[in-house]
Amino acid sequence: MEMTVAERLNLLRFVCSFVWTDLEVSQAERDLVMRICGRLALHDREVEQVKQWLVVPPKPEEVDPTTVPKAHRQMFLRAAELAVQADGKVAPAEADALALFRELIED
């Protein structure tokens, strides 16, 4: 599925917000985010932005499920699921955030 630069960055913004849900970013989570960057063929400037989100989480107002295009919702949901599972444990806050996200984007 083709995605614009803005859509790819929006996906990574969501992924980064999910890796921050438990207030710490593990190496496994960083690795996952970088693998997604590679799969989406992000340019260096875009990767730098993503790396910043791994240092400081995206602002909550920048992570709005209503901005996810219908055609991309399942991809965003799968990426969020991978993000919360990346470190091998799903904290209650992560499970809650994922459930809310799922509820907000599913029809």
Secondary structure, DSSP 4 states (H G I P E B T S, - for coil): ----HHHHHHHHHHHHHHHTTTS---HHHHHHHHHHHHHTT--HHHHHHHHHHHHSPPPGGG--GGGS-GGGHHHHHHHHHHHHHTTS---HHHHHHHHHHHHHH--
